[in-house]
Amino acid sequence: MSNLDRITVDPEVCGGRPCIRGLRIRVKDILDMLADGATSEDILRDYPYLEAADIAATLEYAARQADHSVIRVA
């Protein structure tokens, strides 16, 4: 089941960047923490208003953004 409904985009929040449930924590913030070696448990401990499904939504969102068609010009 998709968690993408947890990702919100609002021009009034974080300049319209994708955020978690309208909170002022961006998808990029979570991705940066994970890339720097933080575990999901670390993030949830440091940000108690986040839920495990928020991290899953972040990863799903990023995976879908990275999947794009490749057009080769000969």
NORTA-V44980 format. One record per residue. N is the residue number from 1. PHI is phi as a letter, one per 20 degrees, with the letter a starting at -180 (none if undefined). PSI is psi in whole degrees, 0 to 359 (* if undefined). NEAR is the number of other C-alpha atoms within 8 Angstrom. Layout:
BEGIN
N_PHI_PSI_NEAR + N_PHI_PSI_NEAR
END
This chain:
BEGIN
1_none_139_2 + 2_f_144_6 + 3_d_10_11 + 4_f_342_9 + 5_f_347_6 + 6_f_343_9 + 7_e_124_15 + 8_c_151_10 + 9_c_117_10 + 10_c_123_11 + 11_g_340_8 + 12_e_354_6 + 13_c_120_12 + 14_l_37_10 + 15_m_25_7 + 16_n_8_9 + 17_f_151_10 + 18_f_129_11 + 19_c_171_15 + 20_e_117_14 + 21_l_36_7 + 22_m_0_10 + 23_f_165_8 + 24_e_43_8 + 25_c_119_8 + 26_e_154_12 + 27_g_316_11 + 28_g_323_7 + 29_f_314_8 + 30_f_316_12 + 31_f_319_10 + 32_f_318_8 + 33_f_316_10 + 34_f_318_10 + 35_f_330_7 + 36_e_1_6 + 37_o_359_6 + 38_f_144_10 + 39_e_166_7 + 40_g_320_9 + 41_f_320_7 + 42_g_313_8 + 43_f_315_11 + 44_f_327_12 + 45_f_318_7 + 46_f_335_6 + 47_c_78_7 + 48_f_346_7 + 49_e_353_5 + 50_e_158_7 + 51_c_159_8 + 52_g_324_8 + 53_f_334_7 + 54_f_320_11 + 55_f_319_10 + 56_f_320_9 + 57_f_320_13 + 58_g_313_14 + 59_f_321_9 + 60_f_317_11 + 61_f_313_10 + 62_f_318_8 + 63_f_319_8 + 64_f_327_7 + 65_f_328_7 + 66_e_346_6 + 67_e_106_6 + 68_b_159_5 + 69_f_146_4 + 70_d_121_4 + 71_d_123_4 + 72_d_131_4 + 73_d_122_3 + 74_e_*_2
END
